[in-house]
Amino acid sequence: MENNKIHVEVKGAPLIKFQSLDKIEKLQKGLVYAKTLEYYRQREIDTGDTEVGDSFEGKIHVNEAYIHIVDGDTIALKDELINTKHSDDYVFCMFGIYHFMNEFQFTDKQKDKMRSFGSHALLITDSDEFIRRVKLAAKGKYEVYFDAVNYYPPNEDSGNMLLSLVGNMWKVAFWKRDMYKYQQEARFLFVSNEHNVDHIELDIGDISDISIIVTAEQVLSGEVNKQ
């Protein structure tokens, strides 16, 4: 490959998974490995890791609010994290290049951060088909959602976040502090009735027809141009 560059035609918005080569190969063979949101919260709490770990994952952050309850009492909340029924569901995360981006290049910060996630990357060349296969494999086992992650400043109460949760509490898993904005994340949320296991595994079948394995450096040095 001349100058270590590749040319790939992608259908839909590109999705990229950065990991070690062995894990990337397992993913291309069909293994989707999803960790519980609680795992990511505990990782930051236990280790201070704020790259993979996030102590706010799957919770509603409230800077300051007053809740009036039925008997007339008022509860004051200040810098609180509120649990929801989806706070311990499972997520599978990827880097997403959004539909509205006609041109895209990784920033220096993204290059630096993404290198820490692994030496290789799986580039999904047909995102709609990939999403369809994940949902098909999950059918009858898990309720599954896919969306891009939204980012908010943690020192402000986000009205947009709260509005998005009305009737769709699962969307709590698609909001993160803006310190993670460089991750440009898209993710699957798997809703399970069981929360007593560390992770879930889903076999979606071989996806080598809609993906390619490349080095992380090849992806990070590339650019996207919408045709």
Residue pairs with C-beta under 8 A, 6 or more apart in sequence:
4 217
4 218
4 221
5 218
5 221
5 222
6 212
6 214
6 218
6 222
8 123
8 125
8 212
9 125
10 123
10 124
10 125
10 126
10 127
10 224
11 125
11 126
11 127
11 128
11 129
12 99
12 126
12 127
12 128
13 96
13 97
13 98
13 99
13 127
13 186
14 96
14 97
14 123
14 124
14 127
14 224
15 94
15 95
15 96
15 97
15 123
15 124
15 127
15 130
15 186
16 94
16 95
16 96
16 97
16 121
16 122
16 123
16 124
16 219
17 24
17 27
17 94
17 95
17 121
17 122
17 124
18 95
18 114
18 117
18 118
18 120
18 121
18 216
18 219
19 27
19 117
19 118
19 120
19 121
19 122
20 118
20 119
20 120
21 118
21 119
21 120
21 213
23 33
23 118
24 118
24 120
24 121
24 122
24 213
25 213
26 33
27 33
27 122
27 207
28 122
28 206
28 207
28 208
28 211
28 213
29 206
29 208
30 203
30 204
30 205
30 206
30 207
31 201
31 202
31 203
32 92
32 134
32 137
32 188
32 201
32 202
32 203
32 204
33 92
33 199
33 200
33 201
34 90
34 91
34 92
34 188
34 190
34 199
34 200
34 201
34 202
35 90
35 91
35 198
35 199
36 88
36 89
36 90
36 195
36 197
36 198
36 199
37 57
37 58
37 86
37 87
37 88
37 89
37 90
37 91
37 173
38 57
38 58
38 87
38 88
38 195
39 198
39 199
40 52
40 53
40 54
40 57
40 91
41 53
41 54
41 55
41 56
41 57
41 58
41 59
42 53
43 49
43 52
43 53
43 54
44 50
44 53
44 54
44 55
45 53
45 55
46 53
47 53
50 179
51 113
51 116
51 117
52 117
54 176
54 177
54 180
55 81
56 81
56 154
56 176
56 177
57 173
57 176
58 84
58 86
58 87
58 88
58 89
58 172
58 173
59 81
59 82
59 83
59 84
59 87
59 172
60 81
60 82
60 84
60 161
60 162
60 165
60 172
61 79
61 80
61 81
61 82
61 154
61 177
62 77
62 78
62 79
62 80
62 81
62 82
62 157
63 78
63 79
63 154
63 155
63 156
63 157
64 77
64 78
64 79
64 157
65 76
65 77
65 157
66 74
66 75
66 76
66 77
67 74
67 75
67 77
68 74
69 75
84 165
84 169
84 172
85 169
86 169
86 170
86 172
86 173
86 189
86 191
87 172
88 195
89 170
89 173
89 189
89 190
89 191
89 192
89 195
90 142
90 189
90 190
90 192
90 199
90 200
91 173
91 187
91 188
91 189
91 190
92 134
92 187
92 188
92 190
93 183
93 185
93 186
93 187
94 124
94 185
94 186
94 187
95 114
95 183
95 184
95 185
95 186
96 148
96 184
96 185
96 186
97 104
97 184
97 224
98 148
98 184
101 224
101 226
102 225
102 226
103 223
103 224
103 225
103 226
104 223
104 224
105 222
105 223
105 224
106 114
106 219
106 220
106 222
107 182
109 182
110 182
110 184
110 220
111 220
113 182
113 183
114 216
114 220
115 216
115 217
115 220
117 216
118 216
119 215
119 216
120 213
120 214
120 215
120 216
121 213
121 214
121 215
121 216
121 218
121 219
122 211
122 212
122 213
123 211
123 212
123 213
123 214
123 219
124 130
124 207
124 210
124 211
125 210
125 211
125 212
126 210
129 210
130 207
130 210
130 211
131 146
133 204
133 205
133 207
134 144
134 146
134 188
134 202
134 204
135 144
135 146
136 204
137 202
137 203
137 204
137 205
138 144
138 190
138 202
141 202
142 190
142 191
142 192
142 200
142 202
143 170
143 190
143 191
144 188
144 189
144 190
144 191
145 170
145 173
145 174
145 188
145 189
145 191
146 186
146 187
146 188
146 189
147 171
147 174
147 186
147 187
147 189
148 174
148 185
148 186
149 174
149 175
149 176
149 180
149 183
149 185
149 186
149 187
150 160
150 161
150 164
150 174
150 175
150 176
151 175
151 176
151 177
151 178
151 180
151 181
152 158
152 160
152 161
152 175
152 176
152 177
152 178
153 177
153 178
154 177
154 178
154 179
158 175
161 175
164 171
164 174
164 175
165 171
165 172
170 189
170 191
173 187
173 189
174 187
174 189
176 183
176 185
190 200
190 202
192 200
